[in-house]
Amino acid sequence: MQERPRGPVPLGDAISSFLREAGLGARSKDHEVFRAWAEAYGKDDARPVAFRNRALHLEVFSTSLCQDLKSFSGDRFRRKANQILGEERIRRIVVKLTSR
């Protein structure tokens, strides 16, 4: 564990340190990826649930949508989301069929 600085520190540094120690820093970045997916995809029937190892995990409720995202349109939306993010943060899409 790092030794904490004594005395005043910039607020941004204190917040970043807190988020890192609490394990929340990565989650806030996940939210950026989820937002970019929502903007790129434009519908709410493929819900992002996790972002791990540069893979965006989606849940869908339709077999045909699951197959479409896995085989055809998923990569197009992945590229569009990365364009919104300004970098290639999402390397692949993982689609899971789930029930409501």
C-alpha positions as CSV (number, residue, x, y, z in Angstrom):
1,M,0.0,0.0,0.0
2,Q,1.3,3.4,-0.9
3,E,2.0,5.9,1.8
4,R,-0.4,8.8,1.8
5,P,1.0,12.3,1.3
6,R,0.8,14.6,4.3
7,G,-0.7,18.0,3.9
8,P,-3.0,19.4,1.2
9,V,-3.3,17.6,-2.1
10,P,-5.2,18.7,-5.2
11,L,-8.9,17.6,-5.0
12,G,-8.7,15.7,-8.3
13,D,-5.7,13.6,-7.0
14,A,-7.5,12.9,-3.8
15,I,-10.6,11.7,-5.7
16,S,-8.6,9.6,-8.1
17,S,-6.7,8.0,-5.2
18,F,-10.0,7.2,-3.4
19,L,-11.6,5.7,-6.5
20,R,-8.5,3.5,-7.1
21,E,-8.3,2.3,-3.5
22,A,-12.1,1.6,-3.5
23,G,-11.8,-0.3,-6.8
24,L,-14.2,2.1,-8.5
25,G,-11.8,3.8,-11.0
26,A,-12.3,1.1,-13.7
27,R,-16.1,1.1,-13.3
28,S,-16.4,4.8,-14.1
29,K,-14.5,4.1,-17.3
30,D,-16.8,1.2,-18.0
31,H,-19.7,3.7,-17.9
32,E,-18.0,5.6,-20.7
33,V,-17.9,2.4,-22.8
34,F,-21.6,1.7,-22.0
35,R,-22.6,5.2,-23.0
36,A,-20.7,5.0,-26.3
37,W,-22.4,1.6,-27.0
38,A,-25.8,3.1,-26.3
39,E,-25.1,6.0,-28.6
40,A,-23.6,3.9,-31.4
41,Y,-26.3,1.2,-31.2
42,G,-29.3,3.5,-30.7
43,K,-31.7,1.0,-29.2
44,D,-32.1,-0.6,-25.8
45,D,-32.5,-4.3,-26.7
46,A,-28.8,-5.1,-26.4
47,R,-27.9,-4.1,-22.8
48,P,-24.2,-3.7,-21.8
49,V,-23.6,-5.5,-18.6
50,A,-19.8,-5.7,-18.3
51,F,-16.5,-4.5,-19.8
52,R,-13.6,-6.8,-19.1
53,N,-10.3,-7.4,-20.9
54,R,-11.4,-5.0,-23.6
55,A,-14.5,-7.1,-24.4
56,L,-18.0,-5.5,-24.1
57,H,-20.5,-8.0,-22.7
58,L,-24.1,-7.6,-23.9
59,E,-27.3,-9.2,-22.8
60,V,-30.1,-9.6,-25.4
61,F,-33.6,-11.2,-25.1
62,S,-34.0,-12.3,-28.8
63,T,-32.3,-15.2,-30.5
64,S,-32.3,-13.5,-33.8
65,L,-30.7,-10.3,-32.4
66,C,-28.1,-12.5,-30.6
67,Q,-27.2,-14.2,-33.8
68,D,-27.2,-10.9,-35.8
69,L,-24.8,-9.1,-33.3
70,K,-22.5,-12.1,-33.2
71,S,-22.4,-12.7,-36.9
72,F,-23.1,-9.5,-38.7
73,S,-23.8,-6.1,-37.2
74,G,-21.9,-6.3,-33.8
75,D,-18.6,-5.4,-35.3
76,R,-20.0,-2.4,-37.1
77,F,-21.5,-1.0,-33.8
78,R,-18.2,-1.9,-32.0
79,R,-16.3,0.3,-34.5
80,K,-18.8,3.1,-34.2
81,A,-18.6,3.0,-30.3
82,N,-14.8,3.1,-30.5
83,Q,-15.1,6.1,-32.8
84,I,-17.3,7.9,-30.3
85,L,-14.7,7.0,-27.5
86,G,-11.9,8.4,-29.7
87,E,-9.8,5.2,-29.4
88,E,-10.1,1.5,-29.9
89,R,-11.1,0.6,-26.3
90,I,-13.5,-2.2,-27.3
91,R,-11.8,-5.1,-29.1
92,R,-14.7,-7.5,-29.2
93,I,-18.3,-7.9,-28.4
94,V,-19.6,-10.9,-26.3
95,V,-23.3,-11.4,-26.7
96,K,-25.4,-13.6,-24.2
97,L,-29.0,-14.5,-24.7
98,T,-31.0,-14.1,-21.5
99,S,-34.6,-14.1,-20.4
100,R,-36.5,-11.1,-19.2
